[in-house]
Amino acid sequence: MKAHRAGDPNYVKPKKHLGQHFLTDMSVSMRIAELLSGHAGLDGVPYKKVLEIGPGTGVLTQFLLKDDRFELDVVEIDTESVTYLKRNVPELKGHIIEGDFLQMKPSDFYDDTKESFAVIGNFPYNISSQIFFKVLEMRDRVPEVIGMLQHEVAMRLASGPGNKDYGILSVFLQAWYDVTYEFKVGPEVFNPPPKVHSGVIRCRRNGKSDLGCEERKFTQVVKHGFNQRRKTLRNALKPLGITEAAATSRFMDKRAEQLSVAEFVELTLLMMPE
């Protein structure tokens, strides 16, 4: 897995347009891999399949392959990295999926339309939020997500109400997952070193099969609330048409960042016309 020095015939050049910062630290890679727990999804069955996004030169991959509890597949968009993995990681034969994770469906990875799988990776900074939105689309099949991303974004996803970091994706993700910030990582463990720190988070699917309100309306309420986060919800939600029940509720003089997921659900129900 030593493909990080110029002159090495197996050298893979990190590509800026793909947001590549290859992880080089073995101890950090091991810590990330060890976070996989086999957490059971809604069906109560612990997952066995693991999907790594953006394996690059396989520094994290090697530790995932050593864990015989799981069956590993990887998704890689960079053809140079794919070539490297095929040449240097023979254990991945038949388990490398070439393409863009953001454009894929679960059926592009697995034939079984119901089997659950975990998602893990050193996510490119420039698409990390998009990866989580994609995971949310697959949430009933993804019981656990472990990702390394920009520290500030990781903090945002794990933050609770009352925190300035708390935002739209925090609410959407925490509606379906229990999110924990695991540890911080310095720039020196990457090639090339990014200009910011990174953070590792773990998301474990909660037991909800539905929110208890109309999901489309919930999405509207959350987005409108945070799009004008300095305003009270009374003003931020005006474009949606505030019902009388919502107008007289305890939420109207609060800002979006003050509401928990459960309170957003309650407010959404109040915002539904009778």
C-alpha angles and dihedrals in degrees: 000000000000098000100133107095127086110243093039107120088221094050114138113202113223108239118221094205089058092047091239119176105162116218111235104172115099096197092053090047091052092049091052093048091049091060090074106106108171089243111191120243130213091299091059092237119124111238122248101183122080126191117201115201117212102358092179106181095353103254092139091031094066092062093045090054091054093060104089092192089078143051111222130214124172133208117208129173096186110090092201091056091047090054090049093050093048090051099042108027107051091170087073094061107136091009102082114101112196115211149057114312090206090062096047138095126212088256088064088065105031134026094209105086094204108037113111126230138185123236121218138163154118092270121212108251094230095060104026095109090047090053091057092048087052091049089053089059088056096037098127089059098039111070095169137028125186117183141166112213141145110317095236092051092047090051090049093053093049097042122110132215118300092038121111089224092059111106149142098304091043089060096042093048096043090050088070106018140047102233125202130180104227108183146331124247127202124227094247093079093066138075108246098020110235120228092242139050123260132223134204120221133183123208121194120191113248123217098263119122091177137010098237091246138062105291095211091055091044089055091051094049094049095046095047091046094053098036087072097026095161091061126079115255089250088068100030094054098045093103089061094055112251115234121222090250091055094042092059095042128109091250103068097082093047129086123239094252090063096061126089122218090260090052091050088054090050091048091048090055089051090050092057112100114238 
